[in-house]
Amino acid sequence: MEDKLEKLKEEVNTFAKKIVEIAKTDEKVRDLYKGAKIFFSPIVKNPKFMFLGINPGISPAAKENELKCEVEPMKKMDYSTEDYRLANGWKYIFGEKDEMLNRMDLLENSFKTNFYYVTTKDMDSLYELLNLLKNKYNLTEESFFKPCEWTKTLISIVNPEFILAEGFAVFKELKERCYPDMMCDSTPWGNNENYKIGYINNEGTSVEVIACRRRYSDIENASEIAEIIKSECLN
C-alpha cells in the first residue's frame, strides 16, 4: 500500500511540475491553474466516511499566486478545523442541532480528498484547464485518465465504509470514468432530485456512495442529507 501511495504522490507532483512549466509561457494556463493538493485530512484507514469533492478550491497560497503542489496528508481533518462555507456546511450536518447528527467525532475521523487534484477557482475553470492541457499539450492521460486511477487507489488504501460525494459532478465522474458497472439506487432516496445513491465495488467489497446536490460551496437541503446519512449509515 505504501508503494502505491508513493507512486501516486510522485505522479501528481510530476503532473503539477509539467503544468507549472507550461504556465510560464501560456497565459491562459497560468490564469486557470492555481496549484495542486491531494489530501485534506490524515490518511485514515477504514473510516466510516470518505469525503470526495470534484477539485480543490482556491486557498490563501493560491490567492498569493504560489503554485504549490501539496502531496502530503494533513495532520487534522480540514473540515473539523477550518472556517469556510463547505467545511461549515458539514460541521452543521454533523453537529449538535436536534435534527442533525451530533457526531462530530465521525467528521473529525473521516478521510477527505478530491477526484481532481488541480486547484481552480470553479468547476468551469477546472474543465477548461483540463481540456486545454489535453488538446494543446497532449496531457490526456494525466488530465482525464490518471485521476480515476488515483481515486481508485485511495479508495483501496483507505477502505471507507461510505463515500460522501460532494456534488453530482463527482458522482458522474465515478460512474462514467471509474466504475461503469456502478449500481444506482432505484429507491425514493436514490431517485431524489437532491441526492443520488450508488454502489461501487472496492476490491470485492460494496461501498455505498451518497451524493448531495451542491450550489457553489453550499450543500443544498442539509437537513435531508443528514436524514439520509442517519438512515443509510448510522442505523
KAQUIRA-V354010 format. One line per field, one symbol per residue. ss: DSSP state (~ for helix, > for strand, _ for the rest). phi: phi as a letter, one per 30 degrees, with the letter a starting at -180 (. if undefined). psi: psi as a letter, one per 40 degrees, with the letter a starting at -180 (. if undefined). A space follows every 50 residues. Layout:
ss->???
phi->???
psi->???
This chain:
ss->_~~~~~~~~~~~~~~~~~~~~~~___~~~~~~___>>_>_________>> >>>______~~~~_____>>_______~~~~___~~~~~~~~~_______ ___~~~~~__>>>>___>____~~~~~~~~~~~~~~~__~~~~~~~~~~~ ~~~~~~~~___>>>>>_~~~~~~~~~~~____>>___~~~~___>>>>>> >>__>>>>>>>>_>>__>>__~~~~~~~~~~~~__
phi->.ddddddeddddddddddddddddbcdddddddbjaaccbaddcdhddbc cbcdadddcedddcicddccccdddbdeddcccbddeddddddddcdedc dhbdddddcccbabdccdcbdadddedddddddddcbhcddddbcdeddd ddddddddhddbccddjdddeddeddccbdcedcdcdeedcddcbbbbbc cchjcdcdccccdcbhcccdhedddddddeddccc
psi->ddddddddddddddddddddddddehddddddheaihdifiihhhfidhh hhadiiihiddddefhgihheiiidihddedigidddddddddeaeidea dffdddddfihhaidiehhididdddddddddddddeffddddddddddd ddddddddgidihhhgidddddddddddgdehhiheidddeheeiihihi hgfehhhhhhhihihbeihifdddddddddddde.
